[in-house]
Amino acid sequence: MFRATPRPLGGPAARQHRESAAARAPDGGGQFIAYFQPRVRLSDGAVLGFEALARWRANDGTIVPPAVFLPRLTERTTLLLRMLEGVLATSAQWRGQGIDLPVSVNIEARQLVQPEFTEAVFTLAARYPGSLPRLHFELLESGAVENYEQTNATIRALRSHGVRFYLDDFGAGFATPLHLKRLAISAVKLDREFVQGVVVSEVDRTVVVALIAIAKAFGCTVVAEGVESELILRAVAAVGCDEAQGYAIARPLPAGDVLPWLRACGRPIEG
């Protein structure tokens, strides 16, 4: 949820305009919205789900990425819960139109151990029956896990209701093998820097192969993110990734564009 997509469009003037709009974000004058980027299975190209990415839409219509507005936010859990409610509502609308795909939301380890977090998730999900099995959380691996026991207790409580957990930015942060050993993680998303380097650097390719081996030793599905070209798409499939996400498949989409994209993309839909 808190990730900026790479290569923002626009020159210095556009960037200054986004930053000016973002400066007003914590004080109102706009709203948080979600964009959705698809995740596909590499073996057959099937669409498996979407990742929800937070954006700030200012009153003038400017769409501001999180790299610009997040440093100005003092309470990210509020954003998470607001985003989560919006994602659950959107998913329910999709199910009503015959599309039953999971959506993932990024979360920080410190948010998982907040006492009210699990109750807040259950309260929101109660408004949208059947939503929890289609909800995935992506735990930001770049943040330290200070209390494995408490974090895992929250993960297991949510997993018992069908929620799946991914380890995001795999290979870029703290204690990678320990996260997989100590936490009930279903899948990992390889860090985009290694993914994008797999076609230009033998070192990066070797690291990716090693990370895939580690993840699969713990029974995890492996997702390559930041896949920005067909060349990278073929390369990550060749080294053993199971799924992929990135510009080579689709840029993040406004909610209203998701169903038209699914109808037009020509890919199988899993769900």
N, C-alpha and C positions, 0 to 999 in steps of 0.2 A: 504494500500500500504506500510506503514512503519512498519508493524509488523513482528517481527521475529517469526518463527514457533518454538514451544517448542522442547526441547530435541534434540539439534543439534547433528549430527552424528560425530564420530571421537574423538580421545583422545587429550591429550595436544599438541602433535606434529601437528595434523591436525588443531587444533584451532590456534596454532601459525602461521601456514602457511596461514590460512584465514586472520588473522589479518595483516600479512605482506603484503598480496595482497591488503587488504582494505586500508592500509596506502597510497597506490599509487592511489586510486580511484579518489580523487578530481583532481589529476594532469593528468588524462588520463591513457592510458595503459590498456584499457578494455572498457566494455560497460554495461549500465543498461539494464536488461531484466526483463520480468514478468514471474512468475510462477502462476498457476491457481489452486485454490482449490474449489471443487464443494460444493454447498449448496443443500440440499434435503428436500422435504416435508415429515414430519414424518408419516402422515396418510397412504401414499401409496409408499413412497420411491422415488418418481419422482425427477429427477434432475431439479432444477429450475434456476440455474445460477452458476456463478463462482465469486470468489474474486480474484483480481489481487494482487500479492504480489511481491514487488520489491526485486531484487537480483542484485549484482554486479558480472559480469563475467570478471575475469582478463584475461590477454593475455595467461596465461598458462592453462586456462580452469577452474581455481578454482572458485567455486560459493560461494560468500560471502553474508551472511544474513544481513539485515538492522541493527540489534543490533550492528554489528561490524563497518559498514561503515557510518551509519547516523551521529554519533557524529563528524565525520570528515568533514561533509558537512556544508557549511555556508549558502547555498541558496536552501532550500527544494522545493520552488515553481518551480524552474527550473526542478528538478527531477519529480515533479508531472506532469508538462505539457509534458515532454518527455515520461513519463510512459503512460499518457493519450493518446497521439498520437499513441503509440505502441498498446495499448489496443483497440482503435477504429479500427486500421488497422487489427488486428487479428480477431476482431469480424466480420468485413466485409468479411474476408476470410471464416470464419465459415458459415456466411449466404449464401455465394456463394456455399457452399457444403451442404446446407439444414439444418443447425443447427442455430436456431435463439434464442439464450439464452442471457440474460443480464449478464453484467460483472460489478462488483463493484470495486471502487477505494477509498482508504482512503484519507481523507482530514482533515486538521486542521482548526479550526474556524477562525484563523487569515488569512488564505488563502482565505476564502470565502468573506471576506470584502475588499480584495485588489481591487482597482477600475478596473484594467484590467482583472480580473479573468473571469468574465462572458463572456466578449468579446472574450477572448482567447479560451474558451470552444466552443463558437459558430463558431469561425474561424476554429478550428480543426475539428469540427463535419461537417462543410460544405464540407470537402473533402470526407466524407463518408456518403452519403445520407441515411437517415433512422436510423442513429446510436443513436440519443439522447434518444428515448424511450427504448433503450436497455442498457442505461448507468445508473448506480446507484453510488451514493457517500455515503461513510460511514464517518460520522462526528465523530471524536475522542472525546468521552465523557470525557476523562481524561484531556482535555484541557478546560480552562475557556472560556466562551463566553462573551466578553466584551461589545458587542453592539448587543443586540437581534434584534432591529429594522432593522439594516443594514444587519445582517446575514439572517434574515427571508426574507428580500426583495430579496436577491440573491437566496435563496432557492426557493421562489415562482416564480421568473423569469425563473429558470431552470425547475421547475416542470410544468410550463405552456407548455413546449416543451416535456414533457413526462419523464423527469429525476426524479428518486425516491431517497429519502434520508433515510438513516439508522442512528440510534444513536449507535455508537460502544462502546464496553466495558461498557455496561449499568450496573450501580451499583457500578462502581469503582471510579468515579470522582466527578466533581463539579455539584451541584444543579440539580440532576437528574430529579425530578418532574417538575422543572421550564423549563428545556429543552423541555420536552414533551408538557407542557402547552403553551409555547411561540413560539415554532418552528414548522414548517409544516413537521413533521417527519412521515414517513410511517411505519417504522419498527424499532425494537431495536434488538441488538445482546448482549445477556447476557455475562457478564464478565466471562472469562474462569475459574477463580479461584473458583467462586461459582458453576459453572457447574460441574467441576471436583470433588467438595466436596459434591455434592448432594447424592452420594452413600455411603459416609463415615461419614457424619456429619449431625445430625438432625438440627443443627443451620443453616448450609448452605442450607439444603433443605427448611427450613422455610423461609429463606431470598429469595430463588429463587421463591417460591410460591408467596411471597409478591411482588417481582419485576414483575412477570408475571401479577398479578392483577393490578398493577399500569399501566403497559404498555397497557393492554387491556382496561382499563378504558378510555384511550385516543385514542382507536381505532387502536392500533399498532399491527402488526404482531410480534411474538416473535421468535427469532432465538437463539438456543443454539450453541455457538462455543467452540472449545476445547473439542469436544466429541471424546474421545480417546479409548473407548471400547464399546462393545455391551451392557454391563451392564449400562453404562452411557446413551447410546442411548435409551434404554428402560425406564430408570428413567426419563429423560427429557420429553419423550413423555407422561409418566404417570402423570407428574405434570402440563401438559398443554402447553408445547412449541409447536409451529407450525412447525418449521423447524430446521435443524441441519447442522453443518459443523464441520469437524475434521478428525483425523487420522482413526477413526472407519469407515469412509466412503472412504476417499482417502487422501493421502499426497498431498501437492502441486505438480502440474505437469508442466513440460516444455510445452510451447505452442504446440509443435509438437506431444506431447503425449495425448492431450486432446481428439481429435476425436477418436483415437484408444481406449482410455479408455471408452468413451461413447458407442462405439460399443460393448465393451466386458463386461461392468458392469452389464448388464441384467436389468437395471432400466428403467422405463418409462422416456421420455424426454418431458418436458413442453416447447414447442417452436419449 
